[in-house]
Amino acid sequence: MNVLQRTLAVQVPCLKDSWLYRILPSVSHKPFESIDQGHVTHNWDEVGPDPNQLRWKPFEIPKPSQKKVDFVSGLHTLCGAGDIRSNNGLAVHIFLCNTSMENRCFYNSDGDFLIVPQKGKLLIYTEFGKMLVQPNEICVIQRGMRFSIDVFEETRGYILEVYGVHFELPDLGPIGANGLANPRDFLIPVAWYEDRQVPGGYTVINKYQGKLFAAKQLVSPFNVVAWHGNYTPYKYNLENFMVINSVAFDHADPSIFTVLTAKSVRPGVAIADFVIFPPRWGVADKTFRPPYYHRNCMSEFMGLIRGHYEAKQGGFLPGGGSLHSAMTPHGPDADCFEKASKAKLAPERIADGTMAFMFESSLNLAVTKWGLKTSNCLDENYYKCWEPLKSHFTPNSRKPAEFN
Ligand SMILES: [Fe+2]
């Protein structure tokens, strides 16, 4: 079912291509025709910009008794930025589905999908073979690759789409050769094919310049008997991430938690980073250990796969999300601040049973109408989690030092 091999594809900064040996070429199909867009969009001007901290309750999955929704019809664009036609930008989508794709596949002409299942596993048929991707694993399906997804229950997850650039491992700098996401832990499918006629027609759905199109053909597209190359889909289990952290005092920048990055042309500034906050030890002395309060130049979309994120005691739930935009202040809620301020700084486990993640971008993200209104999941009371914060400033509590 889940036959995979290891890949070096994510670490090789060179030309990426693959040769596919198929029973019939992909070109044997009827013309593509425009289809209903559903909630997929790249219109970043649907509603005006909003600099507020935004948080969403868990996005609701439709019940199969109400409406059968597969992975493609269950795509909802939440936010994004940039331009598809000039291959520069990103989108964050939420998928909410309850049914397998039946004689339907999808491919994206606009960019790569990094898929983060949160509820329910995905059996993904690709032209390169099959991958079973479960919550706490991620997969990347790159531009142009056709895939079809089987689901087994009401299923939810997040997608980071990047235009015109591919994900790669971050430069490790002084860390050296080993650490963070190691290349040995990325898996790719082995070739698998079906020689299957579909008399009623197999539907190939294409996202092209942000719009959806469909074409019929008479055979399954998963007719690749053999392939070779380094342009492939791949998956990664987040449990394999080797965490690096402060072991003395103070905070390291969250970039130490980067799994994959999609670089921009500006050094050190990514179109998007995929960052996780895995279970680990907290040992820093003389340090307020939760994430510090900050404002910064990045847009930070966060999601929660399972558990409880260390900086929020409640309200940030698995299957929900939050967005903190450029220079918008954010940080731990008031409960977290009080507890962490009084905590004894012994070594302690952090985030056991939890996996939070962040899609972080140097671009300014616009939120869609679905995100702000139609989803009906926006938490209007988010700002209140910081309202109880009070001053602890006591200027006379310490004698000033006479000498430095
Ligand atoms: Fe932040």
Boltz pocket constraint, residues with backbone or C-beta under 6 A from the ligand:
constraints:
  - pocket:
      binder: B
      contacts: [[A, 294], [A, 300], [A, 324], [A, 330]]
      max_distance: 6.0
